[in-house]
Amino acid sequence: MQDIAKLIAGFRRFQGNYFRGDNELFTHLKDGQHPKTLVIGCSDSRVDPSLLTGADPGDLFVIRNVANLVPPYEPDAGYHGVSAALEYAVCQLQVEHIIILGHSQCGGIAGLMNSDCDCQVGEFIGKWVRLAEPAKKKVREELLDKSDLLQTRACEQAAIMLSLENLLTFPWLLQRVEDHSLFLHGWYFDIQRGELLRYSPDAEAYVPLAPANNHKIHSSHMPLKLKGTV
């Protein structure tokens, strides 16, 4: 019950900050949302997009799932939660930026890397993370002589690129990218070092966006030459 009490106390602080006094933010937000940025992040409790970016309520439209994955465009009768939220953000809210926010120590990617058999992990998780199987295959082929830790980090980063590529399979999203009204970004949060990297198409690698204090370039930042379209 202490955990729940902490959440209630947190809401009361939120209530005091935004619904009392002269704060006008929710005076505008009560009539609708107009975020300019969609973040597709991991469900990991340590990687909260709003907390990491200091965003205010209404700034970000957020989709979170295991390993921050985007499935390819599949207009069938299945239930597509990520695709539905993506469609709403792009076609209804008309966001201008989409950020795929990956991170180190991702449990979903670790599970994928450690499962070298055809067995099913859980009812849903195993099938879901296998969306990133092409990223795993690329890492295994190119970094076979590297440590498991480096391979997992490389797969975390390669999976971001795979999700960016899958975004471009949605025709209405691709059209906006080609019109230069929508921009795609690949970000990687290094939990251990406390820094943020971004994928650079020019370097075909991840480079520091917000370096850690006393930052020094380390080879593990760029384990793969990742060819991307964004």
Residue pairs with C-beta under 8 A, 6 or more apart in sequence:
17 23
18 25
18 26
18 57
19 26
25 56
25 57
25 58
26 57
28 58
29 57
29 58
33 58
33 61
33 93
34 58
34 93
35 58
35 59
35 60
35 61
35 89
35 93
35 95
36 59
36 95
36 96
36 97
37 59
37 60
37 61
37 95
37 96
37 97
37 98
37 99
38 60
38 61
38 62
38 63
38 86
38 89
38 90
38 93
38 95
38 97
38 98
38 99
39 49
39 53
39 60
39 61
39 62
39 63
39 98
39 99
39 101
40 62
40 63
40 64
40 65
40 68
40 70
40 82
40 86
40 98
40 99
40 100
40 101
40 163
41 47
41 48
41 49
41 62
41 63
41 64
41 68
41 101
42 64
42 65
42 66
42 67
42 68
42 101
42 102
42 103
42 106
42 108
43 64
43 65
43 66
44 103
44 105
44 106
44 107
46 103
46 105
46 191
47 101
47 103
47 189
47 191
49 55
49 60
49 62
49 64
49 99
49 101
50 59
50 60
50 62
52 101
52 189
52 196
53 59
53 60
61 85
61 89
61 93
61 95
63 82
63 85
63 86
63 89
65 81
65 82
65 128
66 107
66 108
66 125
66 128
66 129
67 102
67 106
67 107
67 108
67 109
67 112
67 128
67 129
67 132
67 159
68 100
68 101
68 102
68 103
68 106
68 159
68 160
68 163
69 82
69 108
69 128
69 129
69 131
69 132
69 159
69 162
69 163
70 82
70 86
70 100
70 163
70 164
70 166
70 167
71 80
71 82
71 83
71 131
71 166
72 166
72 169
73 83
73 166
73 169
73 170
73 171
74 80
74 83
83 170
86 167
86 170
86 173
87 170
87 172
89 95
89 98
90 98
90 170
90 172
90 173
90 176
90 182
91 172
94 181
95 182
96 181
96 182
96 183
97 182
97 183
97 184
97 185
98 167
98 182
98 183
98 184
98 185
99 185
99 186
99 187
100 160
100 163
100 164
100 167
100 184
100 185
100 186
100 187
101 187
101 188
101 189
102 156
102 157
102 159
102 160
102 186
102 187
102 188
102 189
103 156
103 188
103 189
103 190
103 191
104 153
104 156
104 188
104 189
104 190
104 191
104 192
105 191
105 192
106 156
108 125
108 128
108 129
108 132
109 129
109 132
109 152
109 155
109 156
109 159
110 152
111 121
111 125
111 126
111 129
112 129
112 130
112 132
112 133
112 136
112 155
113 136
113 139
113 148
113 151
113 152
113 155
115 121
115 126
119 126
120 126
120 127
121 129
131 162
131 166
132 155
132 158
132 159
132 162
134 162
135 155
135 158
135 159
135 161
135 162
136 155
136 158
138 158
138 224
139 151
139 154
139 155
139 158
139 224
140 151
142 224
143 150
143 151
143 154
143 223
143 224
146 154
146 223
150 220
150 223
151 223
153 220
153 223
154 223
154 224
156 188
157 188
157 197
157 199
157 206
157 223
157 224
157 226
158 224
158 226
160 186
160 187
160 188
160 199
161 186
161 199
161 226
161 228
164 184
164 186
164 199
164 228
164 229
164 230
165 228
165 229
167 173
167 184
168 174
168 177
168 184
168 229
168 230
173 182
176 182
177 183
177 184
177 230
183 230
184 230
185 198
185 199
185 230
186 198
186 199
186 206
186 228
186 230
187 196
187 197
187 198
187 199
187 209
188 196
188 197
188 198
188 199
188 206
189 195
189 196
189 197
190 196
190 197
190 212
193 212
194 212
194 213
195 208
195 210
195 211
195 212
195 215
196 208
196 209
196 210
197 206
197 207
197 208
197 209
197 221
198 206
198 207
198 208
198 209
199 205
199 206
199 226
199 228
200 206
200 207
201 228
201 229
201 230
203 222
204 225
204 226
204 227
204 228
205 221
205 222
205 224
205 225
205 226
206 221
206 222
206 226
207 221
207 222
208 215
208 217
208 221
